[in-house]
Amino acid sequence: MRVAIKVWAVALGLTISVAHAQSSQPLTESCDRPVYLTFDTGHMEVAPLIEDILKRQGVRASFFLANELTRTGGTSLDDEWAPWWQAMAEQGHVFASHTYDHVYWQADLPGGGFRVQASAGPHQGKTQTWSAQDYCRELARPGERFEEMTGRKMLPLFRSAGGRTSSSLLQAAQACGYVHVGWSPAGFLGDELPSEQYPNTVLLQRALQNIRSGDILMAHLGIWSRKDPWAPAVLEPLIVGLKKRGFCFATIDAHPMYAPHVPAVEQPLKQSSDDSISDCPF
């Protein structure tokens, strides 16, 4: 059996048709004042707590995946986390690339290459010289691993590490089928900032005051340097507060800038050895 769900969403006054991940939960019929909640990977300690909040609030988010170090000594896309990603896919969230080794663009080089540095993986901390083809290969790797874990394909979208890009990098990525997704200024939720200068109460108040319809919001599945974790402390009050202001939540494939790049194709669910549909492992 295969499941395909097509969403008709109203976003920023435009009606758009997009493909959505398969889900066992009903979809909201419309979203007139959308915001787009996105998460990049991190140390993953808070990931189950974030999942609980999203479930409780009926919110679907967009996740940008890299294979980053975790609190348990593994990595965010290893076998320990595979069941979690499978469960999140079953719940209707959507997924895109964040480069496999969380690779930062540093500079453009003559001839179309790039100077880059990974913050994870075997070349962690080392400066490398990559061609456009090398960068495209790196963008594809999270999707390959995600398909191994879930039997599903990622969106043809990506977010660069740290949001660092150049026009040449964006052109190279687009040539191999990937469109970059940044975030709105008010959508920078601040979980990377030091707790001492930016306590959770300040970050929550700032977000509730400044976020507007159409904004892309960005947080992480755990930040190593923050002493007072942003999630889950801020996440649920933020969602509740934005709902009270009349906002609703949509996934990034429903955004008018990115919906045209998302093919409306049916994706098969991962099958088990007896050829039946694999259910959520929890």
Order of alpha helices (4+ residues) and beta strands (2+ residues): beta-beta-beta-alpha-beta-alpha-beta-beta-beta-beta-alpha-beta-alpha-beta-alpha-beta-alpha-beta
